């Protein structure tokens, strides 16, 4: 029965009813995160009075039930149009020689690098002057990722027009007559066109994004379906740069590091509006994806998640062999390649997007697969690490059970910056958490509990949890597996140390 349901899911890439489809007509653009109001899910500082904990409440806590959606209750999406394509240079464009004197007469500077020739009417600056070097440093990283010999790219050349006044570039003969209109960036074979952007970071990002397209088409003559093509360009362009060292495929740590990129804000906003997307919905993006700013954000999230997650990366990267396939089969074949693991992908994807934050630590939030077994009458002692996200106990419980939960131990939940302590001053916590700082309305470090059915097609139960703290009685509303974690931001788990010992005991009448 489970295999049958997955096969139906694979064939249709069906949509989940709990995360609503979003309709947006905006085009790719710089997206400011500033100013930004306090958003749901951010970590806040909130001094409150310490509350006394009652280990055994009179009325047991009712644990939320996961939402289970059967395959028959799900709807198949409408057929999508053909995938978008990046235009290769037309014969007319290839035969259109550039006139250096005409270019110079329009006040357009030429900056020559090893692989990139930059034409721009922008005032001179160190960042603009360094764009050819940025691409030069990116090429070995692209080669390593796509398993391309660096020697193959030795003679590869691209050009970038960084445009402030379009009329100058038209007059200089730098804009091919066959180039479609574009708002921000366009890859035309090995000729890239970038309109000036409101931040140096986003200018570099767009150059790297469009250059990724050019690299992929140079080596594969294709770049996969829309979500993969745009997602990989976003993923491989999201970078850190200190003026010397370039690192691609970076999860931005703060919005200040990536001004006007705005992809994380888009996802957080749409999830808050209940317009979040399941990963299979992203895989079903059609040719209109390039017209929607949100599509770039969701495509980035999908590629970043699958490539960075320690359990999902191998299958995702092995699918590079199919990069020449831009049809819907690329996505359905990827789902088939994951097999039964696709249930884990769906579960952990929801945890990722519902808790999206700058600096989200995907490896530490990864949920390890644990053999599932029934909870017996004997007490079970479960270690819960402070430096990881949700952790499966592997204990299957059934509707109507009453459980006694007791948590003991101390752990480090945060490190405060200190000149005297290079590693920071540790904040120690017990299972009740520390009330000098809160995350999602609960004290930092407080023990949380959730119930989930790992192999289901509905909303993950990990989206609905309860704070149990040092202990209490829990009423089980439906069949499922128990999960625990300590309360903390997905961006700050690396600073934590230690574990709790959580005892789970059935209460029998």
QUITAWO-V440853 format. One record per residue. N is the residue number from 1. RES is the residue in one letter. SS is DSSP state (a for helix, b for strand, c for the rest). PHI is phi in whole degrees, -180 to 180 (* if undefined). Layout:
<<N,RES,SS,PHI> <N,RES,SS,PHI>>
This chain:
<<1,X,c,*> <2,X,a,-65> <3,X,a,-63> <4,X,a,-61> <5,X,a,-65> <6,X,a,-68> <7,X,a,-61> <8,X,a,-64> <9,X,a,-64> <10,X,a,-62> <11,X,a,-66> <12,X,a,-102> <13,X,c,43> <14,X,c,-70> <15,X,b,-95> <16,X,c,-86> <17,X,c,-78> <18,X,c,-85> <19,X,c,-110> <20,X,c,-80> <21,X,c,-64> <22,X,c,-111> <23,X,c,-115> <24,X,c,-147> <25,X,c,-108> <26,X,c,-72> <27,X,c,-96> <28,X,c,-57> <29,X,c,-156> <30,X,c,-64> <31,X,c,-124> <32,X,c,-82> <33,X,c,-92> <34,X,c,-123> <35,X,c,-75> <36,X,c,-134> <37,X,c,-77> <38,X,c,-58> <39,X,c,-108> <40,X,c,-57> <41,X,c,102> <42,X,c,-81> <43,X,b,-82> <44,X,b,-130> <45,X,c,-99> <46,X,c,-152> <47,X,c,-70> <48,X,c,-138> <49,X,c,-71> <50,X,c,-60> <51,X,c,-96> <52,X,c,-73> <53,X,c,-106> <54,X,c,-96> <55,X,c,-61> <56,X,c,-127> <57,X,c,-64> <58,X,c,-62> <59,X,c,-107> <60,X,c,-58> <61,X,b,-66> <62,X,b,-89> <63,X,c,-75> <64,X,c,-61> <65,X,c,-86> <66,X,c,-69> <67,X,c,-84> <68,X,c,-108> <69,X,c,-118> <70,X,c,-75> <71,X,a,-56> <72,X,a,-68> <73,X,a,-88> <74,X,c,-91> <75,X,b,-112> <76,X,c,-86> <77,X,c,-72> <78,X,c,-67> <79,X,c,-59> <80,X,c,-92> <81,X,c,-67> <82,X,c,-62> <83,X,c,-63> <84,X,c,-74> <85,X,c,-131> <86,X,c,-90> <87,X,c,-70> <88,X,c,-85> <89,X,c,-67> <90,X,c,-72> <91,X,a,-59> <92,X,a,-64> <93,X,a,-66> <94,X,a,-66> <95,X,c,-92> <96,X,c,-94> <97,X,c,-70> <98,X,c,-90> <99,X,c,-108> <100,X,a,-56> <101,X,a,-67> <102,X,a,-65> <103,X,a,-63> <104,X,a,-64> <105,X,a,-64> <106,X,c,-88> <107,X,c,76> <108,X,c,-98> <109,X,b,-85> <110,X,b,-115> <111,X,b,-116> <112,X,b,-102> <113,X,c,-117> <114,X,c,-63> <115,X,c,-118> <116,X,b,-122> <117,X,b,-106> <118,X,b,-106> <119,X,b,-113> <120,X,b,-152> <121,X,c,-105> <122,X,c,-77> <123,X,c,-59> <124,X,c,-63> <125,X,c,-155> <126,X,a,-63> <127,X,a,-66> <128,X,a,-67> <129,X,a,-60> <130,X,c,-89> <131,X,a,-60> <132,X,a,-59> <133,X,a,-66> <134,X,a,-57> <135,X,a,-65> <136,X,a,-58> <137,X,a,-75> <138,X,a,-76> <139,X,a,-57> <140,X,a,-60> <141,X,a,-72> <142,X,a,-63> <143,X,a,-61> <144,X,a,-63> <145,X,a,-65> <146,X,a,-93> <147,X,c,58> <148,X,c,-108> <149,X,c,-63> <150,X,a,-60> <151,X,a,-61> <152,X,a,-65> <153,X,a,-100> <154,X,c,-57> <155,X,c,-97> <156,X,c,-67> <157,X,c,-130> <158,X,b,-135> <159,X,b,-125> <160,X,b,-128> <161,X,b,-99> <162,X,b,-97> <163,X,b,-111> <164,X,c,-105> <165,X,c,-118> <166,X,a,-60> <167,X,a,-61> <168,X,a,-64> <169,X,a,-73> <170,X,a,-63> <171,X,a,-66> <172,X,c,-82> <173,X,c,76> <174,X,c,-88> <175,X,c,-103> <176,X,c,-61> <177,X,c,-65> <178,X,c,-89> <179,X,c,-73> <180,X,c,-66> <181,X,c,-68> <182,X,c,-150> <183,X,c,-95> <184,X,c,-134> <185,X,b,-150> <186,X,b,-154> <187,X,b,-101> <188,X,b,-119> <189,X,c,65> <190,X,c,-96> <191,X,b,-109> <192,X,b,-112> <193,X,b,-129> <194,X,b,-129> <195,X,b,-78> <196,X,c,-57> <197,X,c,-117> <198,X,c,-79> <199,X,c,-144> <200,X,a,-63> <201,X,a,-60> <202,X,a,-70> <203,X,a,-63> <204,X,a,-61> <205,X,a,-59> <206,X,a,-65> <207,X,a,-60> <208,X,a,-66> <209,X,a,-59> <210,X,a,-68> <211,X,a,-67> <212,X,a,-62> <213,X,a,-55> <214,X,a,-61> <215,X,a,-62> <216,X,a,-65> <217,X,a,-71> <218,X,a,-63> <219,X,a,-99> <220,X,a,-127> <221,X,c,58> <222,X,c,-165> <223,X,c,-145> <224,X,c,81> <225,X,c,-70> <226,X,a,-52> <227,X,a,-64> <228,X,a,-76> <229,X,a,-59> <230,X,a,-77> <231,X,a,-64> <232,X,a,-69> <233,X,a,-63> <234,X,a,-67> <235,X,a,-62> <236,X,a,-79> <237,X,a,-100> <238,X,c,-77> <239,X,c,-140> <240,X,b,-120> <241,X,b,-150> <242,X,c,-109> <243,X,c,96> <244,X,c,-132> <245,X,c,-106> <246,X,b,-113> <247,X,b,-127> <248,X,c,-92> <249,X,c,59> <250,X,c,-106> <251,X,c,-79> <252,X,c,-58> <253,X,c,-83> <254,X,c,-143> <255,X,a,-69> <256,X,a,-68> <257,X,a,-75> <258,X,a,-133> <259,X,c,-58> <260,X,c,74> <261,X,c,-73> <262,X,c,70> <263,X,a,-67> <264,X,a,-67> <265,X,a,-60> <266,X,a,-58> <267,X,a,-65> <268,X,a,-60> <269,X,a,-65> <270,X,a,-72> <271,X,a,-64> <272,X,a,-62> <273,X,c,-87> <274,X,c,60> <275,X,c,-117> <276,X,c,-67> <277,X,c,-116> <278,X,c,-72> <279,X,a,-64> <280,X,a,-70> <281,X,a,-68> <282,X,a,-65> <283,X,a,-63> <284,X,c,-97> <285,X,c,-55> <286,X,c,-103> <287,X,a,-69> <288,X,a,-83> <289,X,a,-59> <290,X,a,-68> <291,X,a,-94> <292,X,c,-121> <293,X,a,-62> <294,X,a,-63> <295,X,a,-64> <296,X,a,-65> <297,X,a,-65> <298,X,a,-69> <299,X,a,-66> <300,X,a,-57> <301,X,a,-61> <302,X,a,-63> <303,X,a,-68> <304,X,a,-62> <305,X,a,-64> <306,X,a,-68> <307,X,a,-82> <308,X,a,-97> <309,X,c,-67> <310,X,c,-63> <311,X,c,-89> <312,X,c,-109> <313,X,a,-63> <314,X,a,-58> <315,X,a,-65> <316,X,a,-62> <317,X,a,-73> <318,X,a,-63> <319,X,a,-74> <320,X,a,-57> <321,X,a,-63> <322,X,a,-102> <323,X,c,-61> <324,X,c,-73> <325,X,c,-97> <326,X,c,-98> <327,X,c,-83> <328,X,c,-61> <329,X,a,-63> <330,X,a,-55> <331,X,a,-74> <332,X,a,-65> <333,X,a,-67> <334,X,a,-65> <335,X,a,-61> <336,X,a,-61> <337,X,a,-64> <338,X,a,-74> <339,X,a,60> <340,X,a,-63> <341,X,a,-66> <342,X,a,-60> <343,X,a,-61> <344,X,a,-66> <345,X,a,-57> <346,X,a,-64> <347,X,a,-61> <348,X,a,-78> <349,X,a,-61> <350,X,a,-63> <351,X,a,-61> <352,X,a,-62> <353,X,a,-77> <354,X,a,-73> <355,X,c,-120> <356,X,c,-55> <357,X,c,-147> <358,X,c,-59> <359,X,c,80> <360,X,c,-52> <361,X,c,-92> <362,X,a,-61> <363,X,a,-61> <364,X,a,-75> <365,X,a,-85> <366,X,c,-62> <367,X,c,-97> <368,X,c,-70> <369,X,c,-78> <370,X,c,-122> <371,X,c,-60> <372,X,c,-90> <373,X,b,-145> <374,X,b,-68> <375,X,c,-75> <376,X,c,-91> <377,X,c,-73> <378,X,c,-67> <379,X,c,-65> <380,X,b,-114> <381,X,b,-108> <382,X,b,-117> <383,X,b,-77> <384,X,b,-123> <385,X,b,-73> <386,X,c,-80> <387,X,c,-98> <388,X,c,-128> <389,X,c,-81> <390,X,c,-63> <391,X,b,-127> <392,X,b,-74> <393,X,b,-81> <394,X,b,74> <395,X,b,-95> <396,X,b,-87> <397,X,b,-118> <398,X,c,-124> <399,X,c,-56> <400,X,c,97> <401,X,c,-65> <402,X,b,-113> <403,X,b,-119> <404,X,b,-101> <405,X,b,-111> <406,X,b,-133> <407,X,b,-122> <408,X,b,-131> <409,X,c,115> <410,X,c,-129> <411,X,b,-154> <412,X,b,-90> <413,X,b,-109> <414,X,b,-166> <415,X,b,-128> <416,X,b,-87> <417,X,c,-57> <418,X,c,-153> <419,X,c,-66> <420,X,c,-80> <421,X,c,-121> <422,X,c,-56> <423,X,c,-88> <424,X,c,90> <425,X,b,-82> <426,X,b,-73> <427,X,b,-99> <428,X,b,-93> <429,X,b,-141> <430,X,c,-107> <431,X,c,-64> <432,X,c,-76> <433,X,c,84> <434,X,b,-119> <435,X,b,-92> <436,X,b,-84> <437,X,b,-151> <438,X,b,-122> <439,X,b,-137> <440,X,c,51> <441,X,c,81> <442,X,b,-124> <443,X,b,-57> <444,X,b,-60> <445,X,c,91> <446,X,c,-68> <447,X,b,-72> <448,X,b,-115> <449,X,b,-133> <450,X,b,-146> <451,X,b,-123> <452,X,b,-141> <453,X,c,-109> <454,X,c,-57> <455,X,c,-105> <456,X,c,-139> <457,X,c,-108> <458,X,c,-99> <459,X,c,-69> <460,X,c,-66> <461,X,a,-67> <462,X,a,-72> <463,X,a,-79> <464,X,c,-128> <465,X,b,-138> <466,X,b,-126> <467,X,b,-88> <468,X,c,-109> <469,X,c,60> <470,X,c,-78> <471,X,b,155> <472,X,b,164> <473,X,b,-95> <474,X,b,-120> <475,X,b,-96> <476,X,c,-89> <477,X,c,-86> <478,X,c,-157> <479,X,c,-67> <480,X,b,172> <481,X,b,-114> <482,X,b,-81> <483,X,b,-130> <484,X,b,-132> <485,X,b,-163> <486,X,b,-94> <487,X,c,-74> <488,X,c,-166> <489,X,c,-68> <490,X,c,-62> <491,X,c,-92> <492,X,c,-124> <493,X,a,-68> <494,X,a,-64> <495,X,a,-81> <496,X,c,-85> <497,X,b,-145> <498,X,b,91> <499,X,b,-155> <500,X,b,-96> <501,X,b,-109> <502,X,b,-108> <503,X,b,-99> <504,X,b,-116> <505,X,b,-137> <506,X,b,-65> <507,X,c,-103> <508,X,c,-106> <509,X,c,-77>>
